[in-house]
Amino acid sequence: MKSKEEISDEELFVMFQHDDRGAFSQLYSRHWTNLLKKALHKLSDQVAAEEVVQNVFVNLWKWRENIVLKGELKYYLYTMLRNEIFRYMEQRFKQSNNISIDEIASPRFVSMDNDGHERIEYVELQHKITQIVGGLPEKCRLIFQMSRDEGLTAKQIADQLNISHRTVETQISKAIRALKDAIRKVTTLLYS
């Protein structure tokens, strides 16, 4: 009889689906480090990366009886990881109007695989962001671009445009809200 170290992921997964905790531990040990590296690369935050990877394994445990593998387990885990990263980013995005749009549309959130599919989605997302920003009212667009493209603070923008600090914050919030709504619609279409 093979030891758990010699058994394939797929065989371990079947054992795990039948409540073999040792099989789950083995899968966890085999995949934790690689998933953490990928999550850390995407999020650039150790604590967030660990949380996201932990959620992958918690969900794997919760849904084990319903999962039907149609390929290698590692690819299923990478897909789960990508979805958890998107959930994490969406949660962060909802919690803060100050999150950088560049962070959401960053290439680090793209190409978890090398098949080019995510690269195309990234280009489409960047194009959509450009369209949305271009469609903002002129004053809102100008303030948003000064904030994001030039890296100016709300106070610096207010001084340059001779308007109140509060007006700048309101216009930036309005732009971010428009982008959030549009990105939510795009991601709903892509990932539902």
ABEGO torsion letter per residue (X at the ends): XBBAAABBAAAAAAAAAAGBAAAAAAAAAAAAAAAAAAAAAAAGBAAAAAAAAAAAAAAAAAAAAABBBABBAAAAAAAAAAAAAAAAAAAAAAABAABBAAAAABAAABGABAAGAAAAAAAAAAAAAAAAAAABBAAAAAAAAAAAAAGBBAAAAAAAAGBBAAAAAAAAAAAAAAAAAAAAAAAAAAAX
